[in-house]
Amino acid sequence: MAIDREFHPPERLLLGPGPSNVETRVIQAMTAPLLGYLDPVYLQCMDDIQELLRHTFETENRVTFSVSGTGGAGMEMALVNLIEPDEEILVCVNGFFGERIFEIVSRLGARAIRVEAAWGQPLDFEAIERAFKESSARIVTMVHAETSTGMRQPVEHLHRLLEIRDALFIVDAVTSLGAHPVGIDRNRIDACYSCTQKGIGAPPGLSPITFSDRAMEKIRAREARRQSWYLDVLLLEKYWGPERVYHHTAPNVMNYALREALRIIQEEGLEARWRRHERNSKAFVAGVEAMGLEMLVAPEHRLWPLNAVRIPEGVDDARVRGRLLNDFNIEIGGGFGPLKGRIWRVGLMGANSTERNVLLLLGAMEQALEAEGFKLKDSGVKAANDFYSHSR
């Protein structure tokens, strides 16, 4: 059947777990002319991306680039290259993406040792230390920012395991990079991956990734062949490095967008960007709690770019999200797994982390909740405004 109409999607305010809206500069960057994957001008764009990613990851790692694929591709790249069959791997699990790491580790034929907590709860670091001591694991995986729950796990404690024995640390920063401090070098993280559509502020389609020299030494010395050709870091290193050996036809328009988004981060400054995300998250929480709602995660472990709100008794999850979408053109996310129907996931990420969006969403939520028969304790908009007036 012929489709004779153009596609014109509506302009939504995307305040879910990602993707998020992006700045006009990023969209404009995607309209630049296409170039060949080995054109000298495009190669300079790749070099710029590497330099800007090192700044954003807070690292000096030479092997730092963007993977052609979403955050899941970055996850697979880190795991496929570093993990060998039958090796013990300590896997920290307290949400959906920790579970995904566990699944991939198992598929690679490694022996995954789980350390877990309930979804939305922090992992007990003493339990991690005990499991590490009792195992022979020399790789530990951890999700820094668990998108399924809004939980931030303190990766800054990981280096304490080095007092027990040498190990490599793989960290998922899909929802934190560009919105929270990650500190690759400071926290001695050996492999870390993220995505483009959240804190970085670009459309989905790429996964920034970085490997330490120690990680690359293990990859080069491993005996088993790496199971993935497309995600083989040693092949991609030759394309992104000075050799410029062809690997695949890179999505250059996406890389134009990533370069511009990273330039915006550099212009704003990392610390200023972190403070902006923290301030707007706290204002949103103040508004939510004033209305009589509760957050899923304790304050000291909350993510700034992803806020998980408990759905109150008697309120229909899908109806509220439907009203926000249909009446206000605002998208927020629901929960899944054991949190399906129990939380809303609200993203205040990148360009969307603004006072305007916080106040707009809280006002819309007030109306949607009242339509459900929920009696508000107080005005969320007023509480957020009060927070802003005292935090300038």
Protein Blocks (a to p, Z undefined) as FASTA:
>chain_A
ZZfbdcdddddddfbebpadddfklmmmmmpccddfkbfklmmmmmmmmmmmmmmnopab
fbgcddeddfklmmmmmmmmmpcghiacddddfbfklmmmmmmmmmnopacddddddehi
acdfklmmmmmmmmmcfbdcddfbafknopacdfklmmmmmmmpgcdddddfklmgopac
fklmlnopabdcddfklmnopaehiacddddfklmmmmmmpmbdcfbfklmmklmmmmmm
mnopafbdcdfklmmmmmmmmmmmmmnopklmmmmmmmmmmmmmmmmmmnopacfbdfkl
ccfklccddddehiafklmmmmmmmmnopacdddehjlgokaccdddehjllcfklmmmm
mmmmmmmmmmnopacfbdfklmmmmmmmmmZZ
